[in-house]
Amino acid sequence: MAVAEQRPLGCGLFSEEEWAELVAGSGPDAQADAAGRRELLEHVRTCAACRAELAALARLSQQVRHVLAEADATLHGAVREAFVAGVVAQVRQTRAGGGAPAR
């Protein structure tokens, strides 16, 4: 299997980890992460490549959130339907004289 070539993010001045911390906001040292984010954001103001990269990452993040929200809604609906169907089946069984289902 061929390994895909990694292109630098933005102009390449900042590492992939620094970009990830900016986008995800998760790192072991919150104070250092905040300083790194400020530095990257200041750079983005003057660098068209990094500005475009940040905009693309923001769009991707928004799309992922949208897909997750749709998946949550779909899953919630499916679980609710299955639960209601199970309750209705138990009620029918009880009314038909089958008694409570065995556990």
trRosetta pair geometry for C-beta under 8 A, 3 or more apart (Angstrom, degrees):
i j d omega theta_ij theta_ji phi_ij phi_ji
6 16 7.7 -49 -179 -62 135 140
8 11 7.2 -31 119 120 128 23
8 12 3.2 7 160 -97 161 90
9 12 7.3 133 54 -87 44 43
9 14 6.9 -55 80 80 106 89
9 16 6.0 124 -8 -99 126 64
9 19 4.8 -21 103 -55 163 161
9 50 7.9 65 135 -118 78 73
9 53 5.3 114 178 -163 80 148
10 13 6.9 -54 102 29 118 85
10 14 6.7 33 50 39 133 99
10 19 7.4 178 -4 -91 111 125
10 44 7.8 -92 -123 -102 144 80
10 47 6.5 58 -180 126 117 131
10 49 4.8 112 -172 122 60 90
10 50 3.4 34 -147 -96 134 68
10 52 7.6 147 -115 59 68 77
10 53 4.0 -99 -70 11 75 151
10 54 7.5 29 -81 -31 116 79
11 47 5.3 -90 -18 -171 133 133
11 49 4.3 117 -62 73 76 135
11 50 5.6 -51 -1 -42 93 93
13 43 6.5 -139 85 -174 146 153
13 47 7.5 -117 11 -101 135 167
13 50 7.4 -40 35 -68 111 132
14 18 4.2 -108 179 84 106 138
14 19 6.0 127 113 -50 116 81
14 40 5.4 39 -86 -110 161 108
14 43 7.3 158 -36 68 120 157
14 50 7.5 77 18 -119 117 126
15 18 4.7 103 55 2 76 99
15 19 7.2 -137 99 -1 45 84
16 19 5.7 -53 -152 37 35 112
16 20 6.3 38 149 -22 67 105
17 20 5.5 -52 -146 35 33 114
17 21 6.4 33 154 -19 65 103
18 21 5.8 -51 -148 35 31 111
18 22 6.5 35 150 -22 62 104
18 36 5.7 -129 -140 172 97 124
18 40 6.0 163 155 -71 112 136
19 22 5.6 -54 -152 33 34 114
19 23 6.3 21 156 -10 68 109
19 40 7.4 168 -91 -151 54 153
19 53 7.4 -68 -130 144 133 128
19 57 7.3 -156 177 -82 108 159
20 23 6.0 -61 -144 44 29 103
20 24 5.5 -4 170 11 70 117
21 24 6.5 -61 -118 56 22 88
21 25 6.9 73 179 -98 54 20
21 26 6.8 -128 -125 59 63 43
21 27 4.7 10 -122 -46 117 125
21 33 5.1 -135 -179 -143 127 102
21 36 6.2 26 97 96 141 134
21 37 6.7 -123 122 -66 96 92
22 25 7.5 1 177 -66 16 60
22 36 7.5 -118 -65 120 85 93
22 37 5.1 144 -111 -119 76 85
22 40 5.3 -87 -82 85 139 152
22 41 7.4 162 -140 -53 122 85
22 54 7.7 -69 130 -115 138 101
23 57 5.3 -99 -100 165 131 133
23 61 6.6 -161 -167 -69 106 133
25 33 7.3 106 -156 152 51 134
25 37 7.6 22 -106 -82 74 147
26 33 7.9 -113 122 -139 8 160
27 30 7.1 157 73 -82 85 41
27 32 7.3 -100 115 81 136 94
27 33 4.1 159 48 -81 131 130
29 32 4.0 25 113 28 123 114
29 33 6.0 156 88 -21 65 87
30 33 5.5 -56 -143 38 29 115
30 34 6.3 33 157 -23 65 103
31 34 5.8 -51 -151 31 29 111
31 35 6.7 27 152 -15 62 104
32 35 5.7 -54 -151 37 35 111
32 36 6.2 36 151 -19 67 107
33 36 5.6 -56 -147 39 31 113
33 37 6.2 34 154 -21 66 105
34 37 5.7 -51 -146 35 30 112
34 38 6.5 33 153 -20 63 103
35 38 5.7 -51 -150 33 32 112
35 39 6.4 32 152 -19 64 105
36 39 5.6 -53 -148 35 32 112
36 40 6.3 28 155 -15 66 106
37 40 5.8 -56 -146 39 31 108
37 41 6.1 28 157 -17 66 110
38 41 5.8 -59 -145 41 28 109
38 42 6.2 31 155 -21 65 105
39 42 5.8 -53 -148 34 28 111
39 43 6.5 28 152 -18 62 107
40 43 5.6 -56 -152 37 33 113
40 44 6.4 41 149 -29 66 102
40 50 7.5 -150 -174 -175 81 137
41 44 5.3 -44 -146 26 36 118
41 45 7.2 49 153 -29 59 92
42 45 6.0 -44 -166 15 36 116
42 46 7.9 4 151 5 61 102
43 46 6.5 -78 -164 46 39 92
43 47 5.5 2 157 3 80 126
43 50 5.9 3 121 80 98 169
44 47 6.1 -74 -122 52 28 93
44 50 4.7 -122 -108 119 68 112
44 51 5.2 122 -177 -81 82 66
44 54 5.4 23 -136 -17 140 150
45 51 7.6 92 -96 -81 14 112
47 50 4.0 46 97 22 120 111
47 51 6.3 169 90 -18 60 86
48 51 5.5 -55 -142 37 31 115
48 52 6.3 32 158 -19 66 105
49 52 5.9 -55 -151 36 28 109
49 53 6.4 29 150 -20 63 107
50 53 5.3 -49 -144 36 36 115
50 54 6.2 38 155 -20 66 103
51 54 5.9 -52 -148 36 29 110
51 55 6.5 30 151 -19 62 106
52 55 5.7 -54 -148 36 32 112
52 56 6.4 33 153 -19 65 105
53 56 5.7 -56 -150 36 31 111
53 57 6.3 29 153 -17 65 107
54 57 5.7 -53 -146 38 32 111
54 58 6.3 36 153 -22 64 105
55 58 5.6 -52 -148 34 31 113
55 59 6.5 32 152 -19 64 103
56 59 5.7 -52 -150 35 32 111
56 60 6.4 32 152 -18 65 106
57 60 5.6 -52 -145 38 33 113
57 61 6.2 37 154 -22 65 106
58 61 5.7 -52 -147 36 30 114
58 62 6.4 32 153 -20 63 105
59 62 5.7 -56 -150 36 31 112
59 63 6.4 31 152 -19 65 106
60 63 5.7 -55 -148 36 32 112
60 64 6.4 32 153 -20 65 105
61 64 5.8 -53 -148 35 30 111
61 65 6.5 32 153 -19 64 105
62 65 5.8 -53 -150 35 31 112
62 66 6.4 34 151 -21 64 106
63 66 5.6 -54 -149 35 32 114
63 67 6.4 31 154 -17 66 105
64 67 5.8 -54 -147 37 32 110
64 68 6.2 32 154 -18 65 107
65 68 5.7 -56 -147 38 30 112
65 69 6.3 32 154 -21 65 106
66 69 5.8 -54 -149 34 29 111
66 70 6.5 28 153 -16 63 105
67 70 5.7 -55 -150 37 32 111
67 71 6.2 32 152 -19 66 107
68 71 5.6 -54 -145 38 32 112
68 72 6.2 35 154 -22 65 104
69 72 5.7 -51 -147 34 30 113
69 73 6.4 29 154 -18 63 106
70 73 5.8 -56 -149 37 31 110
70 74 6.2 29 154 -18 66 108
71 74 5.7 -55 -145 39 30 111
71 75 6.0 29 157 -17 66 109
72 75 5.9 -57 -143 40 27 109
72 76 6.1 30 156 -22 64 108
73 76 5.7 -52 -144 35 28 113
73 77 6.4 29 155 -18 62 106
74 77 5.8 -57 -152 36 29 111
74 78 6.4 26 153 -17 65 108
75 78 5.7 -56 -146 38 32 110
75 79 6.2 30 157 -17 67 107
76 79 6.0 -57 -146 38 28 108
76 80 6.2 28 155 -20 64 109
77 80 5.7 -56 -146 37 28 112
77 81 6.3 28 156 -19 64 107
78 81 5.8 -53 -146 36 29 110
78 82 6.3 28 155 -17 64 107
79 82 5.8 -56 -147 39 30 110
79 83 6.2 32 154 -21 65 107
80 83 5.7 -55 -148 36 30 112
80 84 6.3 27 156 -16 65 107
81 84 5.9 -56 -146 38 29 108
81 85 6.2 30 155 -19 64 109
82 85 5.7 -55 -145 38 29 112
82 86 6.3 32 154 -21 63 106
83 86 5.7 -57 -152 35 29 112
83 87 6.5 26 154 -17 65 105
84 87 5.8 -54 -147 37 32 110
84 88 6.2 32 154 -18 66 107
85 88 5.8 -54 -145 38 30 111
85 89 6.3 32 154 -21 64 107
86 89 5.7 -54 -147 35 30 112
86 90 6.5 30 154 -19 64 105
87 90 5.7 -54 -150 35 32 111
87 91 6.4 31 152 -19 65 105
88 91 5.7 -54 -148 36 32 111
88 92 6.3 32 154 -19 65 106
89 92 5.8 -54 -146 37 30 111
89 93 6.3 31 155 -20 64 107
90 93 5.7 -55 -147 36 30 112
90 94 6.3 30 155 -18 65 107
90 100 7.7 16 -167 -143 102 61
90 101 6.0 -85 -121 -10 92 119
91 94 5.8 -56 -148 37 30 110
91 95 6.2 25 156 -15 66 109
92 95 5.8 -58 -144 41 29 108
92 96 6.0 26 157 -20 65 112
93 96 5.8 -59 -144 38 27 110
93 98 4.1 -65 179 62 82 136
93 99 7.7 -44 140 62 94 36
93 101 6.3 48 101 -60 155 93
94 98 6.6 -81 -77 61 26 82
94 99 6.6 6 -120 -171 64 10
94 100 6.4 23 -97 -80 104 51
98 101 7.7 18 127 -77 115 64
